[in-house]
Amino acid sequence: MSLNAKAYVSPTLVLLALDWPGADDIHDFLGFAIKRTPGFLSSDGQAREPESWLPNRVTFDGPVPEGTPDAPSNIAPIQKFQWWDARIEPADRNKTFTYTVYAVRGTPAALQLGPQKTLTVTLPNHIEGGIGTWFNRAVLSSQGFERKLKAMGLDANTAPPPEKALALREWLANDLEDVFGTAFQGATDAVSAIYHLTDKLWAIPAFKGFATGGNQLSVVYDAHKLKNEDGTVGDTPNRDAITELSGVATFYPRDKTAIMHNKFIVTDSTKAPGTPQRVVAGSANFTTGGLTQQANLLHLFESPALAAIYNERAYDLRDNPTKGNTAELSTGWSDTVSIGTARVRVCFSPEPKDQRTQIDTVIEAIENAKSSVLFCIFTPTDVALRKACFDAGDKGLMMYGLVNNISPDSARAAEQAEANGETLASPRLANMELYHRNQNEKDVIEGSYFSRTTAPQGFETERRYFPGEKPSKIPPVVIHHKFIIIDAETSNPVVYTGSANMSENSEHNNDENLLEIRDKRIARIYLAEFMRLYEHYRARAIFIKQKEQALLGNPAPKQKLKLQPNSGWAKKYYVDGSPESKARQAMT
């Protein structure tokens, strides 16, 4: 029997989907070993191994001892059918790697490398085919972040010196911080519509550097005022940016909708000065937390046609029209624009109260899905949208979901808090919920990190706050994405993404933009990045749930954090109709 393997790549990530059809009858199937050529860079980045085995933190004896490197997968096989190369470094961007995947058989004391499959993978540029794609890393609560703190000799409870704090932020941003410089490069004129512009590391300096060069810059911003801790009305969070850019940029306050929630920039270029040529849009607020700690993304589209559509929208908002007048401007989805191999269109909101063009289009696409539906959304409150996602799982499609919270009451409260310029107002809102197959099969975790009481033996305690930040009574937002991927692993995928939470507020009360992107390359980037986050948090959900049950006196069957010495680990991947079986077959 031969192996199947398929790579899903983003500019900073390689996800490997694996399958060994018929291996459910092989009782000594112990997992997969994966060799990468060329191998890993040394810790100082000065040398590279000719070849390396992808590592595993868990062995047949348990987690590797503290202070020792992770075990190579030819010694500690990977007992999962999806695995990503976590050792991709900035110096690996655009490089080509060969992955040789082996099925491992035998016993823990006598491992045998069996059938193999070889894949050659080239990491793409951030911008290819006229579309730039940046996902941040945003896993503050992770073993990788804890190891970086230790390697840098930092106290987790003390603010790092500026140069080390910047290095940590850059690791979390994962190149997302480069979007602003890329957008402004060669431009002389820029218009933007921005919910919050507060980041002083990259965003505000980039805006200032552009505007002080004699270039034209206008910014439509959300002008709703924050509430102070004592309940009095404060100021817009954008005040520092307005002050910093005073005299070099023109600001247009926007307060006639619930929130002006867009995050987009339109610029010209050296090819066509004074004419819209490119647009940046996505889920990330231009705040330090939005770029580094909350899971987010931004796209850059090199398309005069799409840039012109966004440019017109920015100019429409500059006059601060009422919500009703803004809704009257709604024309539904734009004409489809071709950008490289991609077909792209956009829909702006608010829409008239009697229309649901945005969400109903997404629902129809989900209902027509042939293979898979994956959703990653901050607050998905729309009942029909949630039902369509869950129905896809019930119909036998691969269905996974990752959200900050899906309780309609809690999510509406979150949106209202955001509209008021407040942080989330209830600990319940920090729940992370993960769905597979349907709404009744899910893992729910609070805070989504290993605390001192839930960290497995051999694993570091994780954190929710950046070193030196004071914990607040209100848990931080973890997932801020707003995307749905349909049939990503097929030849006809579609992605919905943008600023909109795909809710009643985003449809009818906020200024938002939602993009529809039809392109195999883009969809597979989303799939790789989604599974990275999903598997990261699901691993924590399983163990934390077990710990919580034990504390309540209801110990569940233990999920031992050590490799199984037989093929028992693989059984769930071969059960007809199981989420694991669907993913195993669909993704390879």
Beta strands, then each sheet from edge to edge (+ up, - down):
strand 1: 4-10
strand 2: 13-19
strand 3: 29-37
strand 4: 52-53
strand 5: 55-56
strand 6: 58-59
strand 7: 62-63
strand 8: 71-72
strand 9: 82-84
strand 10: 96-107
strand 11: 110-122
strand 12: 127-128
strand 13: 131-135
strand 14: 189-194
strand 15: 216-222
strand 16: 250-254
strand 17: 263-267
strand 18: 278-282
strand 19: 297-302
strand 20: 337-339
strand 21: 342-349
strand 22: 372-377
strand 23: 398-403
strand 24: 431-436
strand 25: 442-446
strand 26: 482-486
strand 27: 494-498
strand 28: 512-518
sheet 1: 1+ 2- 9+
sheet 2: 4+ 3- 10+ 11-
sheet 3: 5+ 8-
sheet 4: 6+ 7-
sheet 5: 12+ 13- 19+ 18- 17+ 14- 15- 16-
sheet 6: 20+ 21- 28+ 27- 26+ 22- 23- 24+ 25-
end
